[in-house]
Amino acid sequence: MKALIAEYGRGYDLLREAIDGLSEEELRFKPAPDKWSIHEILVHVADAEVVGVQRMKKVLAEEKPLLTSFDQDAWANGLTYEQLDREQYLQLFKLLRESMQPILARLTPEQCERVGIHDEAGPLTFRQLLERYVNHVRDHLGQIERVKRACRER
């Protein structure tokens, strides 16, 4: 669990490293009309973290809470991610991750096994939720690299 918590804590730095030195043109490049730019990916990661922190806190504080899903494409389109302030969202992500550190530092083994009921995935333990949000950043770091490569190859 310590390694998982440590990686969760590095998420912001990993995102920053992935975009270091990119121009605004590279950050806004869309590899296809229906694909996200790096800018949109970063806003999405922050929005997903808002949802993730809320889910994790519910699992720690409530008995078998309902964890609702959200339509990420509807959020990206309906909230016009391309027009939002990327830096604000990166700071939001950073603060959310930092705000969880004192909670994560005091987790007991019993808390790690507390369960919430996801409306699509079914029962999820706190540990599984934390893994999901670590993997969420990993997955989007891979997506960022693919968009960077597509931008260079055009």
N, C-alpha and C positions, 0 to 999 in steps of 0.2 A: 504493500500500500504506500510505503514511503516513496518509492520510485515513481509511482503513479501521481502522487501529490506533487512531487518535484517537477515532473513533466508538465502537469497542469499549470504550475507556477511559471514555467518558462514560455507559455503560449504567446504572450505579447512579444517577447524578445524574438521568438522565431518568426512571427509575422513581420516584425520590423526588418529583420535581416533579409527576409524574402523580397522585400520591396526596396531595399536600400539602393539608391542610385538610379532608380527608374524615373523616366521622364513622365510628365503628365500624359503625353501621347501614349506611352506604353501602359500606363495605369488605366487609361480609358479604352484601349484597344479591345474589340470584341472579336473573338475568333470566328464567330458565325452570328447571324442575326438573333438566334434563339439561345446563345451562350452568354454567360456573364463576363464582364470585364473584371480585371483585378480590383478596380475601385468597387464594383458591385459585390464581389466576393468578400471584401473586407467589411463592408456595411452589413452584409448577411451574417458573417461570423459574429459580429457584435450583437446583432439582433437575436441570433440563436443563443448567444451567451446570456442575454436577458432572460430568455425562456429557461435556459439550463439552470441558472442560479435559482430561479423561482422554483423549479422542479426539485432541485436538490434540497432546498430549505424546507419545502413542503414534506418531503420524505423524512427529514430529520425531526420535524416538529409535529407532524400530524400522523394519525393512524391510517395506513393504507390509502393515501390521498389519490384522487384521480389526477393523472398527468395528461393534459390535452396536447394534441398535435397542432401544428400550424402549417399552412400552405406557403412554403418558402417562395415560390414563384409569384403567388398572389401578393405577398408582402413586397417583393422586389418591384413588381409592376405598380401595385396600388400605392405604395409609398414613394414611388419614383426614386429608387436608390441612386440612379445616375445624377440626381440633383442634390443629394444630401452631402453634408460636410464629412468627408472621409476622416479627417483628423479628429473631429469630435467623436466619431464612432470608434476610432482606434483608442482614444482616451477612455471612452466608456468601457470598452473591452478590458483595458488595463485595470481600471478601477474595480470592475466586477471581479476579475481574477484576484486582485489584491484583497478585496473585501472578504473573499472566501478563505484566505490563508489562516486567519485565527481560528476559524471554525474547523478547517481541515486538520490543523495542528492538534486539536483536542479530541479528535474522533476516537471513539472506543470501538473495539471489534464488533460489539453489538450494534452500534449505529451504522457501521458499514453494511450490515445485513438487513437493515430496515427496508421495507418494500413500499413502492408506490405502484399504482395500476395505470399503465399507459394505455390510452384509448385505441392504439393500433398494435403496439408491441406486447401488451399484456403486463404481467408482473415484472418489475425491475427493482433490483436492490440499489442502495445508494452507491455501492462500489461499481455496479454496472453503469449507472448514470455518469459517474465520474469518468469511467473508461470511455463512454460515448463522447464526452466533451473533449477529452484528450484526443481521441481518434478523429473527431470532427475537425479540429485544427490541423492534424496530420493530413487528412484527406484534402483539405482546402490548400494546404501548402503544396501538395502535389498538383492540384488544379492550377495554382498560381504559376508553378514551373511550366506546365503545359501551355498556358496562355503566353508566358514570356517567350517560349520557344516558337509558338505560332506567330507571334509578332515579329520575331527576328527573321523568320523564314518567308514572310510575305513578299 
